[in-house]
Amino acid sequence: MSGAGAARMSTAGAQDMRVEIVAASWHEQVMSGLLAGAEAALQEAGCAWTTRRVPGAFELPVVAAACARSGAEAVVALGVVIRGGTPHFDYVCEAATSGLTRVALDTGVPVGFGLLTCDDEEQALDRAGLPGSREDKGREAAEAAIVTALLLRRVRTP
């Protein structure tokens, strides 16, 4: 795991931003950490947000797309897929990743990528932002979405 090299991002100017969090429901312990990190980042930035839960990672893109089209200035997608003994892991990870990329490109709304794709539960817990975790990927995904939305504001304003 990396754990190093994360960019320092300023969310100054995001006080009026409307953000949607789309979070999977599988692996509740990991998801509670990811959600707490994302929500803390949004609160500190002064954003307004709504959290929407979906069954799993595969469902993230379709709801993220609906949120992006409904006027959200940024979307934070959170989920976790843990490798098992079948190719299911590969299919779900590829579909969710490709789908979330399409949402961002098709709508022009940034999607903070907080989908953990881990070999085992220990790796997921270490990235979940829980007490004792080495990383907080929920916070990182929210900050990335906010910072990208702020940049897009500047790019789109003549």
Phi and psi in degrees as GROMACS dihedral restraints (atoms count N, CA, C in turn):
[ dihedral_restraints ]
;  ai    aj    ak    al  type     phi  dphi    fc
    3     4     5     6     1   -69.0    20    10
    4     5     6     7     1   -75.6    20    10
    6     7     8     9     1    70.9    20    10
    7     8     9    10     1    -6.1    20    10
    9    10    11    12     1  -128.2    20    10
   10    11    12    13     1   156.2    20    10
   12    13    14    15     1    89.0    20    10
   13    14    15    16     1     6.3    20    10
   15    16    17    18     1   -65.2    20    10
   16    17    18    19     1   136.8    20    10
   18    19    20    21     1   -71.0    20    10
   19    20    21    22     1   144.8    20    10
   21    22    23    24     1   -85.6    20    10
   22    23    24    25     1   122.1    20    10
   24    25    26    27     1  -121.1    20    10
   25    26    27    28     1   133.0    20    10
   27    28    29    30     1   -94.3    20    10
   28    29    30    31     1   129.1    20    10
   30    31    32    33     1  -103.7    20    10
   31    32    33    34     1    16.9    20    10
   33    34    35    36     1   -59.5    20    10
   34    35    36    37     1   133.7    20    10
   36    37    38    39     1    98.3    20    10
   37    38    39    40     1     3.2    20    10
   39    40    41    42     1   -96.9    20    10
   40    41    42    43     1    11.4    20    10
   42    43    44    45     1   -57.7    20    10
   43    44    45    46     1   -29.6    20    10
   45    46    47    48     1  -104.0    20    10
   46    47    48    49     1    10.8    20    10
   48    49    50    51     1   -77.4    20    10
   49    50    51    52     1   137.4    20    10
   51    52    53    54     1  -100.1    20    10
   52    53    54    55     1   120.8    20    10
   54    55    56    57     1  -123.6    20    10
   55    56    57    58     1   143.4    20    10
   57    58    59    60     1  -113.3    20    10
   58    59    60    61     1   131.4    20    10
   60    61    62    63     1  -102.0    20    10
   61    62    63    64     1   128.9    20    10
   63    64    65    66     1  -117.0    20    10
   64    65    66    67     1   117.2    20    10
   66    67    68    69     1  -127.8    20    10
   67    68    69    70     1   133.7    20    10
   69    70    71    72     1   -70.5    20    10
   70    71    72    73     1   164.2    20    10
   72    73    74    75     1  -105.1    20    10
   73    74    75    76     1   -17.7    20    10
   75    76    77    78     1   -66.6    20    10
   76    77    78    79     1   148.1    20    10
   78    79    80    81     1    61.8    20    10
   79    80    81    82     1    65.7    20    10
   81    82    83    84     1   -56.0    20    10
   82    83    84    85     1   -38.3    20    10
   84    85    86    87     1   -62.6    20    10
   85    86    87    88     1   -47.2    20    10
   87    88    89    90     1   -64.4    20    10
   88    89    90    91     1   -44.5    20    10
   90    91    92    93     1   -64.1    20    10
   91    92    93    94     1   -35.1    20    10
   93    94    95    96     1   -64.2    20    10
   94    95    96    97     1   -36.8    20    10
   96    97    98    99     1   -68.5    20    10
   97    98    99   100     1   -45.0    20    10
   99   100   101   102     1   -60.8    20    10
  100   101   102   103     1   -45.3    20    10
  102   103   104   105     1   -63.0    20    10
  103   104   105   106     1   -43.9    20    10
  105   106   107   108     1   -61.2    20    10
  106   107   108   109     1   -41.8    20    10
  108   109   110   111     1   -65.0    20    10
  109   110   111   112     1   -44.2    20    10
  111   112   113   114     1   -64.7    20    10
  112   113   114   115     1   -45.6    20    10
  114   115   116   117     1   -65.9    20    10
  115   116   117   118     1   -36.5    20    10
  117   118   119   120     1   -63.4    20    10
  118   119   120   121     1   -42.9    20    10
  120   121   122   123     1   -63.3    20    10
  121   122   123   124     1   -42.6    20    10
  123   124   125   126     1   -66.2    20    10
  124   125   126   127     1   -41.0    20    10
  126   127   128   129     1   -63.7    20    10
  127   128   129   130     1   -45.1    20    10
  129   130   131   132     1   -62.9    20    10
  130   131   132   133     1   -32.6    20    10
  132   133   134   135     1   -80.6    20    10
  133   134   135   136     1   -12.8    20    10
  135   136   137   138     1    82.3    20    10
  136   137   138   139     1    20.8    20    10
  138   139   140   141     1   -80.5    20    10
  139   140   141   142     1   155.0    20    10
  141   142   143   144     1   -97.1    20    10
  142   143   144   145     1   137.7    20    10
  144   145   146   147     1  -146.8    20    10
  145   146   147   148     1   159.7    20    10
  147   148   149   150     1  -126.4    20    10
  148   149   150   151     1   139.7    20    10
  150   151   152   153     1  -107.3    20    10
  151   152   153   154     1   128.8    20    10
  153   154   155   156     1  -122.6    20    10
  154   155   156   157     1   130.1    20    10
  156   157   158   159     1  -100.5    20    10
  157   158   159   160     1   137.6    20    10
  159   160   161   162     1  -119.2    20    10
  160   161   162   163     1   162.9    20    10
  162   163   164   165     1   -59.6    20    10
  163   164   165   166     1   -48.8    20    10
  165   166   167   168     1  -152.8    20    10
  166   167   168   169     1  -174.1    20    10
  168   169   170   171     1   -63.4    20    10
  169   170   171   172     1   -34.1    20    10
  171   172   173   174     1   -60.6    20    10
  172   173   174   175     1   -30.1    20    10
  174   175   176   177     1   -86.7    20    10
  175   176   177   178     1    -7.0    20    10
  177   178   179   180     1   -57.2    20    10
  178   179   180   181     1   -48.8    20    10
  180   181   182   183     1   -61.2    20    10
  181   182   183   184     1   -42.0    20    10
  183   184   185   186     1   -66.9    20    10
  184   185   186   187     1   -38.6    20    10
  186   187   188   189     1   -75.8    20    10
  187   188   189   190     1   -36.4    20    10
  189   190   191   192     1   -59.9    20    10
  190   191   192   193     1   -40.3    20    10
  192   193   194   195     1   -63.8    20    10
  193   194   195   196     1   -44.3    20    10
  195   196   197   198     1   -62.3    20    10
  196   197   198   199     1   -40.7    20    10
  198   199   200   201     1   -65.1    20    10
  199   200   201   202     1   -42.6    20    10
  201   202   203   204     1   -62.8    20    10
  202   203   204   205     1   -38.6    20    10
  204   205   206   207     1   -77.5    20    10
  205   206   207   208     1   -13.7    20    10
  207   208   209   210     1   -90.3    20    10
  208   209   210   211     1     5.4    20    10
  210   211   212   213     1   109.7    20    10
  211   212   213   214     1     1.3    20    10
  213   214   215   216     1   -64.3    20    10
  214   215   216   217     1   142.6    20    10
  216   217   218   219     1   -88.2    20    10
  217   218   219   220     1   -18.3    20    10
  219   220   221   222     1  -156.0    20    10
  220   221   222   223     1   152.5    20    10
  222   223   224   225     1  -125.9    20    10
  223   224   225   226     1   139.2    20    10
  225   226   227   228     1  -114.7    20    10
  226   227   228   229     1   117.8    20    10
  228   229   230   231     1  -103.1    20    10
  229   230   231   232     1   123.4    20    10
  231   232   233   234     1  -124.8    20    10
  232   233   234   235     1   135.8    20    10
  234   235   236   237     1  -173.2    20    10
  235   236   237   238     1   174.6    20    10
  237   238   239   240     1  -146.3    20    10
  238   239   240   241     1   134.5    20    10
  240   241   242   243     1  -126.3    20    10
  241   242   243   244     1   124.8    20    10
  243   244   245   246     1  -110.1    20    10
  244   245   246   247     1   130.2    20    10
  246   247   248   249     1   -58.0    20    10
  247   248   249   250     1   137.4    20    10
  249   250   251   252     1  -119.5    20    10
  250   251   252   253     1  -157.4    20    10
  252   253   254   255     1   -94.7    20    10
  253   254   255   256     1     8.5    20    10
  255   256   257   258     1  -127.2    20    10
  256   257   258   259     1   169.7    20    10
  258   259   260   261     1   -70.8    20    10
  259   260   261   262     1    -3.9    20    10
  261   262   263   264     1   -49.3    20    10
  262   263   264   265     1   -42.3    20    10
  264   265   266   267     1   -53.2    20    10
  265   266   267   268     1   -49.9    20    10
  267   268   269   270     1   -62.5    20    10
  268   269   270   271     1   -42.4    20    10
  270   271   272   273     1   -66.2    20    10
  271   272   273   274     1   -45.5    20    10
  273   274   275   276     1   -66.5    20    10
  274   275   276   277     1   -44.4    20    10
  276   277   278   279     1   -61.5    20    10
  277   278   279   280     1   -45.8    20    10
  279   280   281   282     1   -64.7    20    10
  280   281   282   283     1   -45.5    20    10
  282   283   284   285     1   -63.4    20    10
  283   284   285   286     1   -45.4    20    10
  285   286   287   288     1   -66.0    20    10
  286   287   288   289     1   -44.3    20    10
  288   289   290   291     1   -64.1    20    10
  289   290   291   292     1   -49.2    20    10
  291   292   293   294     1   -62.4    20    10
  292   293   294   295     1   -41.0    20    10
  294   295   296   297     1   -64.1    20    10
  295   296   297   298     1   -43.7    20    10
  297   298   299   300     1   -67.7    20    10
  298   299   300   301     1   -35.2    20    10
  300   301   302   303     1   -63.0    20    10
  301   302   303   304     1   -44.4    20    10
  303   304   305   306     1   -60.4    20    10
  304   305   306   307     1   -41.0    20    10
  306   307   308   309     1   -56.9    20    10
  307   308   309   310     1   -49.7    20    10
  309   310   311   312     1   -62.1    20    10
  310   311   312   313     1   -46.7    20    10
  312   313   314   315     1   -71.1    20    10
  313   314   315   316     1   -39.6    20    10
  315   316   317   318     1   -73.4    20    10
  316   317   318   319     1   -32.0    20    10
  318   319   320   321     1  -102.7    20    10
  319   320   321   322     1   -19.2    20    10
  321   322   323   324     1    75.5    20    10
  322   323   324   325     1    11.5    20    10
  324   325   326   327     1  -102.7    20    10
  325   326   327   328     1   125.3    20    10
  327   328   329   330     1   -65.6    20    10
  328   329   330   331     1   143.0    20    10
  330   331   332   333     1  -118.3    20    10
  331   332   333   334     1   114.5    20    10
  333   334   335   336     1   -71.9    20    10
  334   335   336   337     1   122.3    20    10
  336   337   338   339     1   -91.6    20    10
  337   338   339   340     1    97.8    20    10
  339   340   341   342     1  -113.5    20    10
  340   341   342   343     1    38.7    20    10
  342   343   344   345     1   -96.1    20    10
  343   344   345   346     1   111.2    20    10
  345   346   347   348     1   -80.7    20    10
  346   347   348   349     1   131.0    20    10
  348   349   350   351     1  -122.6    20    10
  349   350   351   352     1    98.1    20    10
  351   352   353   354     1  -119.2    20    10
  352   353   354   355     1   152.7    20    10
  354   355   356   357     1   -75.0    20    10
  355   356   357   358     1   -29.0    20    10
  357   358   359   360     1  -153.6    20    10
  358   359   360   361     1   170.8    20    10
  360   361   362   363     1   -63.8    20    10
  361   362   363   364     1   -34.6    20    10
  363   364   365   366     1   -59.3    20    10
  364   365   366   367     1   -44.0    20    10
  366   367   368   369     1   -61.6    20    10
  367   368   369   370     1   -42.0    20    10
  369   370   371   372     1   -63.4    20    10
  370   371   372   373     1   -45.9    20    10
  372   373   374   375     1   -62.7    20    10
  373   374   375   376     1   -34.1    20    10
  375   376   377   378     1   -71.9    20    10
  376   377   378   379     1   -16.2    20    10
  378   379   380   381     1  -107.0    20    10
  379   380   381   382     1    -3.7    20    10
  381   382   383   384     1   -82.7    20    10
  382   383   384   385     1    -6.4    20    10
  384   385   386   387     1    77.7    20    10
  385   386   387   388     1    17.8    20    10
  387   388   389   390     1   -82.7    20    10
  388   389   390   391     1   164.0    20    10
  390   391   392   393     1   -54.2    20    10
  391   392   393   394     1   126.5    20    10
  393   394   395   396     1    92.7    20    10
  394   395   396   397     1   -10.0    20    10
  396   397   398   399     1   -72.4    20    10
  397   398   399   400     1   147.7    20    10
  399   400   401   402     1   -84.4    20    10
  400   401   402   403     1   -22.0    20    10
  402   403   404   405     1  -136.6    20    10
  403   404   405   406     1   160.2    20    10
  405   406   407   408     1  -129.0    20    10
  406   407   408   409     1    81.5    20    10
  408   409   410   411     1   -69.3    20    10
  409   410   411   412     1   -23.7    20    10
  411   412   413   414     1   -65.9    20    10
  412   413   414   415     1   -46.3    20    10
  414   415   416   417     1   -62.3    20    10
  415   416   417   418     1   -46.4    20    10
  417   418   419   420     1   -59.9    20    10
  418   419   420   421     1   -41.6    20    10
  420   421   422   423     1   -65.3    20    10
  421   422   423   424     1   -41.9    20    10
  423   424   425   426     1   -65.1    20    10
  424   425   426   427     1   -45.4    20    10
  426   427   428   429     1   -62.4    20    10
  427   428   429   430     1   -41.2    20    10
  429   430   431   432     1   -62.4    20    10
  430   431   432   433     1   -41.9    20    10
  432   433   434   435     1   -64.2    20    10
  433   434   435   436     1   -43.7    20    10
  435   436   437   438     1   -64.0    20    10
  436   437   438   439     1   -49.4    20    10
  438   439   440   441     1   -61.9    20    10
  439   440   441   442     1   -40.0    20    10
  441   442   443   444     1   -67.2    20    10
  442   443   444   445     1   -40.3    20    10
  444   445   446   447     1   -63.8    20    10
  445   446   447   448     1   -39.2    20    10
  447   448   449   450     1   -63.6    20    10
  448   449   450   451     1   -41.6    20    10
  450   451   452   453     1   -63.2    20    10
  451   452   453   454     1   -43.2    20    10
  453   454   455   456     1   -62.4    20    10
  454   455   456   457     1   -35.7    20    10
  456   457   458   459     1   -56.8    20    10
  457   458   459   460     1   -45.8    20    10
  459   460   461   462     1   -68.2    20    10
  460   461   462   463     1   -39.8    20    10
  462   463   464   465     1   -65.8    20    10
  463   464   465   466     1   -39.2    20    10
  465   466   467   468     1   -83.3    20    10
  466   467   468   469     1   -11.3    20    10
  468   469   470   471     1   -98.0    20    10
  469   470   471   472     1   118.1    20    10
